[in-house]
């Protein structure tokens, strides 16, 4: 996270985990239906995005541990990487189908 207090990880069990470095604890976010890859924090640290083998990109509220909105769909196979652009206003995702999507 931008404040260096949390780490996000994706898992084969379809969850996004948010690890609290100071408390040595974590919370899992469920919603994906396949392996989760490359979760990334928003520049303000309040959201995380994740891509998955289920071909979706999802946005998570870090504090509420809930998905925000509906999954972003557009890739045809697994999503390899996701990131917020530096100002945090858009998301970029890349898939194994050799496509790149920008999301508002």
N, C-alpha and C positions, 0 to 999 in steps of 0.2 A: 504494500500500500504506500501511497505517497508519504505517510507519516512514519513509515518503517515499523509499525506496530502489528501488522497483520500480513499474512501470506495466503494467497489463494491457490488451490490445487484442484485439478480435475482427476477423476477416478474411473476405473473400469466398471465400477458399480453404478454409474450414471449420475453421480453426485458432484457438486461443486462444494469443496470444503473451504471454510475460512478459518485459518489458524491464528489464534491470539498468541503472539510471541511472549508477552509478559505473563499471561495466565497459564501458559502451556496447555491450552485447551482448544477445541475446535467445534464448529457447528457445520452441519451438512445442509445443503440446499438440494431438494429433489425436484425434478421436472423433466430432465432429459431422459431419453429411453435407450441410450447407448453410451459408450465410452465418451467421457468429457475431455476435451483437449484445450490447452492454452488459455485458461481464464486470465483476464486482465482487468486491473482496476481503472476506474474513471480517474481523471486528474484530481478531482476533489475527494476521492476516497470513499464516496457514499454509494457507489454502484460498482458492480462487476459485470463483465460480459464473458460469455463462454460459447465455444463452438463444440460440436459433438459429431460423433459418427452417425447420429440420427438426422444429419443434414441441416440442422437448425442452429441459429444463433439466439441466445437468450440473455436477457438483462436481469440482474438481481439487485435487490435493495440490501445493502450490507447490514444495516441495523435491524431491519424487520425480518431478514432471512426469508424473503419471499420473492417470487418472480414478478417483474414489472411488465405488464402488458402481455401480449401474445408472442409466441416464438416468431422470429424472423425467418421466413422461408424463401428460398430462391436457389439454393444450391441443390445439385442432383445427387451428390455423394458426400462423404464426410468432410466436415469443416476442419481444416488443418490449423488455422491460426486466426486470431481475432485481436483487434486493438482499437482503442479510441484514438482519434487523431488528437494532436496536442491540445487543442482548445476544448476538447470534450464534446463538441457538437455533433460529430458524426462517428460512425463505426465503420471500420473496414474489415472484411473477412475474405479469406482465401480458402478454396476448396480443392480437394483432390481431382475435381473435374476441370482443373486449370482455369477457373473463373475467379474473379475478384469482384466483390460487391461493396458498394458504399451505402450505408443506411443512415437516415436522418434520425 
